[in-house]
Amino acid sequence: MAAGALRTVPLAGELTSSLISRAADRYGLPAAGVLRLWTCRNSPARHVGGGVRADSEVVLNAAGRAVLAELCGIQPAVLARALPAFTVDDPRISSGLEAALAQVRWRSAGAVAGDAACLT
């Protein structure tokens, strides 16, 4: 897969995790396959039955945001306007010796994107 070969435009107010899933679909890959582009520092919250909760969201560090922009073929400024959690900073992945690695940290959507992100 050549990054950015297929353009995936974000929807206004979309969760970053949703955009990653849609980009994976465009490439005919499972979301887990595309998530390998980032070093995941934890796992998404799950229901008792094991399924990922719908309010799971990702926070990316600067290197991770660059990877998403390249994958989607979209300028980072456009992603920042559309995705509520795109510019959220998590010091656990944005500082330190590994800050240059593309990293992702799972959080609840409400915690990083506000209550409106949890409405379905």
Beta strands, then each sheet from edge to edge (+ up, - down):
strand 1: 39-40
strand 2: 56-60
strand 3: 103-108
sheet 1: 1+ 3+ 2-
end
